[in-house]
Amino acid sequence: MELLFLGTGAGIPSKSRNVSSLALKLLQELNQVWLFDCGEATQHQILETSLKPRKIRRIFITHLHGDHIFGLPGLLSSRSFQIGEEEMPLSIYGPPGIREYIQMSLKLSKSNLLYPLEIVELDPQGGKLTFDNNWTVTYLPLKHGVLSFGYRVEEPDSPGELLVEKLQSYNIPNGPIFGRLKRGEEVELEDGTQLKGTDFIGPTKKGRVITILGDTRPNSNIQPLAENADVLVHEGTHSSDEAKMANQYFHSTVAQAAQAAKKADVGQLFVNHISARYLSRDVQMMQKEIRQIFKQSNIVHDLMEIDLN
């Protein structure tokens, strides 16, 4: 599992930051990539990485502001050129209006997709989606000028590992018996010894939780989305001394992002959606500030990739 930040800027692209897009790479887990938002030139950013558009199977849109959706028509069209003989269905989830936007863009540009496309408009009050192998995504509305969602991605728990060391004294050859014990079955050895698989399996491995928020002011729905998450991705459009402006435009400051992470007791915080007004030295100061609030904080940059394994 990896997080790949394709665009970390707010509103308009700058020389150092493209507009919003984030890839959650689940190649080992599901052989899929899930994309969160698709701002202008997202497909150009992808060209700078090893990410394959044909692996993108789900796209989650936080809200319908242009810097989060203007890259969708181009990416959807370009993806048709990469399908070959492989069927590459794609599902898109977002606020009401996302279907009309996509369908009209494709219709007027006479773009014909060569793969099945599913568009799901989400309940404005929030809800829960269940996917392959019991992966789930819970979504809730945040507080922005338009309907904006936050997403909580939960990996299912994994069975405990077979404790091979505990079995060494039984001189069991590597093979089907190990498999049966791993499944928790009871096994009788050649000498009549009875073994219960459950006695040789380690504790269940807790699935990871990744919370990715759209644009938002501080609000009460952040807590249930982010609580005890391994990773929180939170916007930080403004510096702390511009808190009044952040509130006026329905955004958060970097300090508010750090405070939310601390309150929710998350493992790591990654702050994105940084205004183009801030230069490198400004970002360094903001980084120092938020680490005083929540130590495990990072302000991310374009093409930054985080290994969560």
N, C-alpha and C positions, 0 to 999 in steps of 0.2 A: 504494500500500500504506500503510495506516494502522493504528495500534493505538489502540483506544478502551477505556479502563478504565471499566467499568460499575460495578464494586464492588471496593473495595480494602481492606476490613476483614477481621478475623479472628474467626471464631466466631459473633458476634452483631452485628446492625446497630447503629450508633451514630448520633448526630445528624449527623455529618460523613462517615461512611463506611458504605456498604452492604456486604453480604457478597459473596463472590467471583464475579466474572464479567468476562471480557475478550473483546472482539471484535477479530479480525484482519480488516480490511476489504480485500478483494482485488477491488474493483469494476473497476478498470482492467485487472487481469490476468485475472480469471476471471468477472467480474460476479457474484461471490459474497461472502458474509460467513461466516467460520468463527468459531464461538463456543467459548471455552474456559471450562468450568464455568458453572453457571447457578443461583446462590444465590437465596434468597427475594427476591422483588420485582425480579428482573432486568428483567421486562417494564415495570415502572414506571420504572426507570432509562432504558430505551430510549426512553420517551416524552419524555425530556428531550433527546433527540438527533435527528439526521436519519436514523438507521439504520432500515431497513425490515425487519421480521421476515420478510417473504417472500423477502428476499435471503439469509437464513441458510440455508445448504445443508448444513453439517456442524457438529456439536457434539461437542467432545472433553471428556470428563469425566476429571478427574485422579484423583479418588477419591470414595468414597460417603459421606463425612461430610455432614451436613445442610446446612451453610453453603455447600456446593458444588453441591447438587442439588435443594434444596427448591423452586426456581423453575421446574423443568422442566415439571411437569404443566400449570401455568398458561400458560406460554409456548407449549407445544405446542397446547393447546386454542385459545388466542387466535389463533394463526397460521391456523387454519381459516377465520376470518372475513375473511381478507385475500387469499384465493387468486383470487377472481374466475374468469376463464376460463383463467388461467395455471396450468399444472401446476407444483407446487412440491415436488418430492421432498425429503426430509430424511433424513440419515444421522446416527446417534449412535454414538459410540465410547467405550468405557469399560471399567472392570474387570468381571470376572464378578459378576453380581448386578444390573447396570444394567438388563438386559432385564426381569427380574422386577419391579423397582421401577417402571419405566415402565408396563408392561402392567397391573400390579395397580392403580396409581393411576388409569389411564384406565378400567379395568373398573369399579372401585368407584364412580367418579364418573360413570359412564355417559357418558363423553366419546368422541364419534365423530370421528375425524380425517378430513378431506376431502382428504387428500393421502397419497401413499405414504410410509411410515415404515420405515426400515431401522435395526435395532439390532445393533451388532457388539460382542461381548464380546472383549476383547483378551487375548492370551497373557500370563499373569503374568510370564513370563520376559523379555518384550520382543519387539520385531519391527519391521517396516517396512511402511508402507502406501503405495501408489502411486495417484495420482489424475489428474484431467484434465491434459492437456498435460505429463505427466511431473513434476508436483509430487509430492513425497514427504514423509511424516511418519514419522520414526523415534521409537519410544517405548521407554523402559526403566523398570523399577521403581526407586523411590527408597526412602527409609527413614523410614516414618511408622508410626503405630500400626495402620493398615490399609494394604492395597495402594494405593499412590499412584504415578501415572505422571508422568514428565517427557516433553515432546514437543519434537522438533526438526523444524521446518518448513523445507524446502529448496525454493527456487524454482529451476526449471531454468535453465541458462545460455541466454543469448540470442545469436543470430548478430550478428556485427559490423555496424556501419552501413556503407552504401555511401559511399565517399569521393568525393563529387561534385566536390570541388575538383580532384582528380587527373584528372578527366575533362573539365575545362573546355577544355583545348587541343584536344580532338577535336570540339568543336562538335556534340555529340550533343543532339538535341531531347529534351525531357522526355517520356517515353513508354515503350513496351514494351522498348526496348533497356536502359534503366535497370533494369527489372524482371528481365530475363534476367541482367544482370551481378550484380545483388543476389543472385540464386540461385546464383551461382558458375559460370554457363555461359560458354562461349566464343562470341564474337560477331564477325562480319565486317561492317565498315562498307562504305559504298558505294564508297569509294576503295580497297577491298581490305585495309585495315588490320585485323589480327587482335587482338582484345582478350580476355584471360582474366579472367573475373569475379573470381577469387580474388586477382588483383593489385590490386583496387580495393575490397577489403572490409577494414574495420578489425578490431581484435582482438575476440574473443568477450567478451561482457559476462557476468561471473560473476553467477550468481543469488544472491539474498540468503538469509540463514539467520536464522531467528527461533526462539529456544529459550524455551519456556514451561514452568516447573516447577510441580508440585503441592506440597503441604505436605511438608516433609522436614527431617530432620537433615542435616548435612554427610555426604556419602557418595561413594563412588568412581564412581558412575554419572553424577554431575553433569558430570564432566570430558568424557567422550565426547559427551554431549548438547550441551554448551555450547562446545566447542572452536572457536575462531575465528568464532563466530557474530557477526553484525552486531548483534544485540540479544539480551540475556538478561533474562527476567522471572523474578525469584527472590523467594520469600517472605522477609520479615524481620519475623516476628511479635513479636520481643522486642528490647529494647535490649541493648547489650553487657554491661551490668552485671547482666543477668538471664540470663546464659548457662546457668547451672545449671537454671533453670526451663525454658528453651527445650529443653534436652536431655531433661529429664524428660517433656515433652509432645511430643517428636518434632518440634520446630520448629527454626528457625534464628534467629540474631540478625542484625541489619542488617550488622554487621561481617563475619560469616561469609558473607553474600551478596556483599559487596564483595570479600572474599578469593577467593571462587570465580570471580568475574568477572575478577579480575586473573590468576589462575592459568590460566584458559581463554583469555585474551587476546581478550576480546570487544570489540566496538566501543562498545556502550552497555549500561549496567545500569539496569533499572527495578525498584525494590523495592516489593512490594505485600504484602497480607495483614498489615496493621498492627493490633496489638492496640488495642482501644478504651480501654485504660488510659492511653494516651499522648495528652497534650494537644498543641496546636499548637506550643507552645514546646519540648516534648520532641522532637517530630518535627524541628524546626529544628536542634536539637543533634545528633540522629541523622544528619541530612543532612550536617552539617558533618563529622562523624566519618567517614562512609563515603567522602567525597570526598578525605579525607587518605589513604585506602587505595587507592581507585580513582577517579580524577578524573572520569571520564565516568559518574557515578552520579546517579540521581534517585530520591527517594521519591515515588511517584505519589499522586494523589488522585482521587476519583471524578469521572468525566466528562472526565478529562484525555485529550486526543487527540494522538498523535504521528504526524507525517507522515514516513514512511520513504522517500519518493521522492527 
